[in-house]
Amino acid sequence: MFEALADIGPLALDNLNETALQLQGDAQPALTKDGAAAIGIGLAAIGAGYAERGIGAAAVGALAEDSISTGIGIVLTVLPETLVIFALVALFV
């Protein structure tokens, strides 16, 4: 049984090498630069939205109790959006 495997092994490796060489000629990247940039910006936007969810709720609660001014609440709520702006800047740089 092991002798048969020794005979098959080099044939399998040769076939694998031929397949790899054929694929290298026609190889395309799985993800282009534009696709990677879109994923990065999308993830930054999702993260900013997730952060704004908690910050917005806390700011509205603080506004309801009159412990902060409206301007501070807006600034705190909009602050995570700078992540998306940085991602867009990185896209064009």
Secondary structure as UniProt FT lines:
FT   HELIX           2..25
FT   HELIX           33..64
FT   TURN            65..66
FT   HELIX           70..78
FT   HELIX           79..81
FT   HELIX           82..92
//
